[in-house]
Amino acid sequence: MVETPVKKTSLGWLALLVISLVAISYQSTDNSHELLAGKSEHPAKPVTTALFVWTADQVSTIHVSHAESKALVLKRSALQEWTADQKVDAGLWKNFDVNVFLGTLSRAKEERQYGKPEDGSTYGFANPVIVRLSGIDDSHPVAEVSIGDLAPDGLSRYVQVKGKEQIVSIPNYHVKELLRLYSSINS
């Protein structure tokens, strides 16, 4: 019986595979993104909880405001058509489907929870964008959410639901187009 010696390159690839698996395992438990963002004093906890308990068809008014800007109000008519009370960018409005926005936001899940910081500016809540969703009776909001900064990963955004202490992150795509539309009235 002739034995073939194990080539050094095979051992090299095996070593590379083991190192890669260890690195991936470490990365999945590492909170270095928080350390880089300067948020290590408030460690994040991964979660997959639904953020809201309402459905898109319950909303007929969306009020978007910021302390230093004009407000934007979107209203659903009896014919189920949405209108804006401010002049918005025509291209953005044409591509913004309010019903799709509400549908995705109503199903948003918390990615991570963060402790309430001493200073609201930590996550962009010193001067957040406020989104109030109301039904037919505008005096009783279905939900109100403060939208903070984009997270360091560029994919998540910090939000805080009115009445809840926790700051959470959600995928930015839930609010990105609404924020773009809102910024178009103030530019």
C-alpha positions as CSV (number, residue, x, y, z in Angstrom):
1,M,0.0,0.0,0.0
2,V,1.4,3.3,-1.0
3,E,0.6,6.3,1.1
4,T,0.4,9.7,-0.5
5,P,1.7,12.5,1.6
6,V,-0.7,15.3,2.5
7,K,0.3,18.4,0.5
8,K,1.1,21.5,2.4
9,T,-1.4,23.4,0.4
10,S,-4.2,21.2,1.6
11,L,-3.2,21.9,5.2
12,G,-3.1,25.6,4.4
13,W,-6.6,25.6,3.0
14,L,-7.8,23.7,6.0
15,A,-6.2,26.2,8.4
16,L,-7.7,29.1,6.4
17,L,-11.2,27.4,6.7
18,V,-10.8,26.9,10.5
19,I,-9.7,30.5,11.0
20,S,-12.6,31.8,8.8
21,L,-15.1,29.8,10.8
22,V,-13.7,31.1,14.1
23,A,-13.8,34.7,12.8
24,I,-17.4,34.4,11.6
25,S,-18.4,32.9,15.0
26,Y,-16.7,35.8,16.8
27,Q,-18.3,38.4,14.5
28,S,-21.8,37.1,15.1
29,T,-21.4,37.6,18.9
30,D,-19.3,40.8,18.7
31,N,-20.7,44.2,19.4
32,S,-17.8,46.1,17.8
33,H,-20.2,48.2,15.7
34,E,-21.5,49.7,18.9
35,L,-18.0,50.4,20.1
36,L,-17.1,52.1,16.9
37,A,-20.3,54.2,17.1
38,G,-19.5,55.2,20.7
39,K,-22.5,53.5,22.1
40,S,-20.9,50.8,24.2
41,E,-22.4,52.2,27.4
42,H,-25.8,51.0,26.1
43,P,-25.3,47.5,24.7
44,A,-27.8,46.4,22.2
45,K,-29.9,43.3,22.6
46,P,-31.0,41.4,19.4
47,V,-34.8,41.0,19.2
48,T,-37.4,40.1,16.6
49,T,-40.5,41.7,18.2
50,A,-43.1,43.5,16.1
51,L,-42.8,47.2,16.6
52,F,-46.5,48.2,16.1
53,V,-49.9,46.7,16.7
54,W,-51.9,48.4,14.0
55,T,-52.6,47.7,10.3
56,A,-52.2,50.0,7.3
57,D,-55.9,50.3,6.7
58,Q,-56.4,52.0,10.1
59,V,-54.3,55.0,9.0
60,S,-55.9,57.9,7.1
61,T,-53.5,60.7,8.1
62,I,-49.7,60.8,8.3
63,H,-48.2,63.8,10.0
64,V,-44.4,64.2,9.6
65,S,-42.7,67.0,11.5
66,H,-39.3,68.2,12.7
67,A,-38.7,71.1,15.1
68,E,-36.7,73.1,12.6
69,S,-38.8,72.4,9.4
70,K,-42.3,72.7,8.0
71,A,-44.7,69.8,8.7
72,L,-45.9,67.5,6.0
73,V,-49.4,66.0,6.2
74,L,-50.5,63.2,3.9
75,K,-54.3,62.4,3.9
76,R,-56.3,59.6,2.4
77,S,-59.5,60.7,0.7
78,A,-62.8,58.8,0.6
79,L,-61.7,57.5,-2.8
80,Q,-58.6,56.0,-1.2
81,E,-56.2,58.5,-2.8
82,W,-53.4,60.1,-0.9
83,T,-52.7,63.8,-1.1
84,A,-49.9,66.0,0.4
85,D,-50.6,69.4,2.0
86,Q,-47.2,70.7,0.9
87,K,-45.5,70.9,-2.5
88,V,-43.2,67.8,-2.6
89,D,-40.8,66.7,-5.3
90,A,-42.9,65.4,-8.1
91,G,-40.6,62.5,-9.0
92,L,-40.4,61.4,-5.3
93,W,-44.2,61.6,-4.9
94,K,-44.8,59.7,-8.1
95,N,-42.6,56.8,-6.9
96,F,-43.8,56.9,-3.2
97,D,-46.6,54.5,-2.6
98,V,-48.1,55.5,0.7
99,N,-50.0,52.2,1.0
100,V,-46.8,50.2,0.5
101,F,-45.0,52.5,3.1
102,L,-47.8,51.9,5.6
103,G,-47.8,48.1,4.9
104,T,-44.1,47.7,5.4
105,L,-44.0,50.0,8.5
106,S,-46.9,48.2,10.1
107,R,-45.0,45.0,9.9
108,A,-41.6,46.4,11.0
109,K,-39.8,44.3,13.5
110,E,-37.3,45.5,16.0
111,E,-33.8,44.5,15.1
112,R,-32.2,45.5,18.4
113,Q,-33.1,47.3,21.6
114,Y,-31.0,50.0,23.2
115,G,-31.1,51.4,26.7
116,K,-32.4,54.9,27.1
117,P,-29.4,57.2,27.0
118,E,-28.9,60.1,29.3
119,D,-28.5,62.4,26.3
120,G,-31.0,62.2,23.4
121,S,-28.4,63.1,20.9
122,T,-26.7,59.7,21.3
123,Y,-29.0,58.1,18.7
124,G,-30.3,61.3,17.0
125,F,-33.2,62.0,19.4
126,A,-32.2,65.5,20.5
127,N,-34.2,66.7,17.5
128,P,-35.9,63.7,15.8
129,V,-38.4,63.6,12.9
130,I,-41.8,62.8,14.4
131,V,-44.2,60.7,12.5
132,R,-47.8,60.5,13.8
133,L,-50.2,58.1,12.2
134,S,-53.9,58.8,12.8
135,G,-57.2,57.3,11.8
136,I,-60.3,59.2,10.7
137,D,-60.3,61.0,14.1
138,D,-57.0,62.8,14.0
139,S,-57.1,63.5,17.7
140,H,-56.4,59.9,18.6
141,P,-53.1,58.7,16.9
142,V,-52.8,55.1,15.9
143,A,-49.1,55.4,16.6
144,E,-46.4,58.0,17.0
145,V,-42.7,57.3,16.4
146,S,-39.6,59.4,16.7
147,I,-37.1,58.7,14.0
148,G,-33.4,59.2,14.9
149,D,-30.1,58.7,13.2
150,L,-29.1,56.2,10.7
151,A,-27.1,53.4,12.4
152,P,-23.4,53.0,11.7
153,D,-24.1,50.0,9.5
154,G,-26.0,52.2,7.1
155,L,-28.9,49.7,7.0
156,S,-30.8,50.4,10.2
157,R,-32.3,53.4,11.8
158,Y,-32.9,54.2,15.4
159,V,-36.6,54.8,16.4
160,Q,-38.6,55.3,19.5
161,V,-42.3,54.6,19.7
162,K,-44.2,57.0,21.9
163,G,-45.0,55.5,25.2
164,K,-42.1,53.1,25.2
165,E,-38.8,53.7,27.0
166,Q,-36.7,51.6,24.7
167,I,-34.9,52.9,21.6
168,V,-34.9,50.3,18.9
169,S,-33.4,49.8,15.5
170,I,-35.4,48.9,12.5
171,P,-34.4,48.4,8.8
172,N,-34.0,51.8,7.3
173,Y,-36.0,50.8,4.2
174,H,-39.2,51.1,6.4
175,V,-38.8,54.9,6.6
176,K,-36.2,55.9,4.0
177,E,-38.6,57.0,1.3
178,L,-40.8,58.9,3.7
179,L,-37.8,60.8,5.0
180,R,-36.7,61.6,1.4
181,L,-40.1,62.8,0.5
182,Y,-40.2,64.9,3.7
183,S,-36.8,66.4,3.1
184,S,-38.0,67.5,-0.4
185,I,-40.4,70.1,1.1
186,N,-37.6,71.7,3.1
187,S,-35.0,72.0,0.4
